Amino acid sequence: MPTVNEKFKECFEIFSTKAIDKDGSPNACKIHDAFGGMEGEHHNCLGCNFADCTNLISRYLKNNEELTDIQQDFTVYLLLLYLLVERVEIVFDIIQLPETYREKHFKVFQQIRKWANFIKHPKSFILTHHPEYDFENSRIIHDREFSETINEIFVTQFYKGFTDPVEQQKHNKDLYLRLRNKKNVLVLFPDIAILTNKLCYSYNKFVELILSNEVYKEILNDETTISAYFEK
């Protein structure tokens, strides 16, 4: 069975191959080319920001030998991925990327966001007793039965967020009834190697989208559009 640090080593190999080029530069640096290069008249800070996010993830994964705790290290990794996703989503909102296209090519972003919501806003999860932590495909054999498993299906149901406050209240109540004073709870994180692979596909698709679409480049280079978004 794979150890925790072996799983992170697998992630490092995937990320280093698919999110970083052969020269060691983040693929996101290509965004500079969409705005005249690093020293161009229309130099845009997006490339720098996404390169920084890439480097944060890469540096974390590079220390894979030290990553041995499921609860702590999976939590930190998911939040690092969330920092990247949140920035990409801001760009999507600015260019008004259609939801159908987001759903087709960037579904993994919602997966990461839901797990981040669970971590940041645990809700009734704080009422559970000493939950155990594992990850998909670990092949760990547990010596007890679990009364509740918090997995992909669970976080999708209770941590995606609802625009309708009545619906949100209903789900929060259901969550409370399921988790209050609950013992023998298992938190089953996703297989981060699979997650990382899907992230890299979507991340590269995002870079390609900016590079290949003249309309989106014009929007992201328009001061009026940018200021209107951040001032609202």
VENNOR-V849502 format. One record per pair of residues at least 24 apart in sequence whose C-alpha atoms are under 7 Angstrom apart, sorted by the first residue. I is the first residue (numbers start at 1). GAP is how many residues later the second one is. Records with the same first field share a line. If there is no record, write none. Layout:
I=GAP + GAP
//
This chain:
1=137 + 138
2=136
4=63 + 64 + 65 + 66
5=59 + 60 + 61 + 62 + 63
7=186
8=53 + 56
9=52 + 55
10=183
11=50 + 181 + 182 + 185
12=46 + 49 + 50
14=183
15=181 + 185
18=182
19=181
26=25 + 28
28=179
31=176 + 179 + 180
34=177 + 183
53=31
70=63 + 64
71=62
78=34 + 38
79=37
82=30 + 31 + 34
85=24
94=135
95=121 + 124
105=97
106=96
108=90 + 91
114=41 + 42 + 45 + 46
115=40
117=42
118=37 + 41
124=51 + 52 + 55 + 56
125=54
127=52 + 53 + 54
128=51 + 52 + 53 + 54 + 55
129=52 + 53 + 54
131=53 + 54 + 55 + 56
132=53 + 54 + 55
133=53 + 54 + 55
134=53 + 54 + 55
135=53 + 54 + 55 + 56
136=52 + 53 + 54 + 55
137=54
146=38 + 39 + 40
147=37 + 38
148=36 + 37 + 38
149=36 + 37 + 38 + 39
150=36 + 37 + 38
151=36 + 37 + 38
152=38
//
